[in-house]
Structure formats: C-alpha cells, structure tokens
Amino acid sequence: MLSLTRLQVLCEVVAKGSFSGAAEALSYTQSAISQSVARLEAETGATLLVRDRRGVRATAAGATLVAHADVIF
C-alpha cells in the first residue's frame, strides 16, 4: 500500500515544480522530500518525476498517480 504522506509529497513537488518549494510548503527538509519521492518511486517501480535544470515535472506515470492522489485527498 502506498503511503499517503509520500503521495502528498509527490503532489506538492509537482505543484511547486521543485523539491525545495515542496520542502518549504510542507515544512520538511529538501533531503526528506527527495527520500520520500525515491521511496515512492521504488514502491511503484516507476519513474515519477523528470528532473532537469528548469525544475521538476511529472512523467506520465507520475501525472496519473497525482491525479489519483488528488481524488483521494
């Protein structure tokens, strides 16, 4: 079963477009955000985010998971 906290972190990372923005919004460290996303990716067996110089955006799998998480929340 996926962690609701990790799903919330993923949603915030996608909404903010960065790990640091999500960390600030959730009052977590950037390291905690990164670890949470890494665990969620391991649990799902999919890459959920694309990381590049412009920030972070959801992959197709990540966008699908975020859409389902939005319904849950």
C-alpha positions as CSV (number, residue, x, y, z in Angstrom):
1,M,0.0,0.0,0.0
2,L,1.3,3.5,-0.9
3,S,1.9,6.0,1.9
4,L,-0.5,8.9,1.9
5,T,2.3,11.1,3.2
6,R,4.5,10.2,0.2
7,L,1.6,10.8,-2.2
8,Q,1.2,14.3,-0.6
9,V,4.9,15.0,-1.1
10,L,4.7,13.9,-4.7
11,C,1.7,16.2,-5.3
12,E,3.4,19.1,-3.7
13,V,6.6,18.6,-5.7
14,V,4.6,18.6,-8.9
15,A,2.6,21.6,-7.9
16,K,5.7,23.6,-6.9
17,G,7.9,22.3,-9.6
18,S,10.8,21.8,-7.3
19,F,11.9,19.8,-4.3
20,S,12.9,22.9,-2.4
21,G,9.5,24.5,-3.0
22,A,7.7,21.4,-1.7
23,A,10.1,21.2,1.3
24,E,9.2,24.8,2.2
25,A,5.5,24.3,1.7
26,L,5.4,21.1,3.8
27,S,8.0,22.3,6.4
28,Y,10.3,19.4,5.5
29,T,13.9,19.3,4.6
30,Q,14.8,19.0,0.9
31,S,16.5,15.8,1.8
32,A,13.3,14.4,3.3
33,I,11.4,15.3,0.2
34,S,14.0,13.6,-2.1
35,Q,14.0,10.5,0.1
36,S,10.2,10.3,0.1
37,V,10.0,10.6,-3.7
38,A,12.7,8.0,-4.1
39,R,10.8,5.6,-1.8
40,L,7.6,6.2,-3.7
41,E,9.4,5.5,-7.0
42,A,10.8,2.3,-5.5
43,E,7.3,1.2,-4.3
44,T,5.6,1.9,-7.6
45,G,8.5,0.6,-9.7
46,A,8.2,3.7,-12.0
47,T,10.0,6.9,-12.5
48,L,7.5,9.5,-11.4
49,L,9.5,12.8,-11.9
50,V,11.7,14.2,-14.6
51,R,14.5,16.3,-13.1
52,D,16.3,18.9,-15.2
53,R,17.7,22.4,-15.0
54,R,14.3,24.0,-15.2
55,G,12.9,22.1,-12.3
56,V,10.9,19.0,-11.8
57,R,7.8,17.8,-13.7
58,A,5.8,14.6,-13.6
59,T,6.3,11.8,-16.0
60,A,3.1,10.2,-17.5
61,A,3.1,7.7,-14.6
62,G,3.7,10.5,-12.1
63,A,0.8,12.6,-13.6
64,T,-1.5,9.6,-13.4
65,L,-0.6,9.0,-9.7
66,V,-1.0,12.7,-8.9
67,A,-4.5,12.7,-10.5
68,H,-5.5,9.6,-8.4
69,A,-4.0,11.2,-5.3
70,D,-6.0,14.4,-5.9
71,V,-9.2,12.3,-5.8
72,I,-8.1,10.7,-2.6
73,F,-7.2,14.0,-0.9
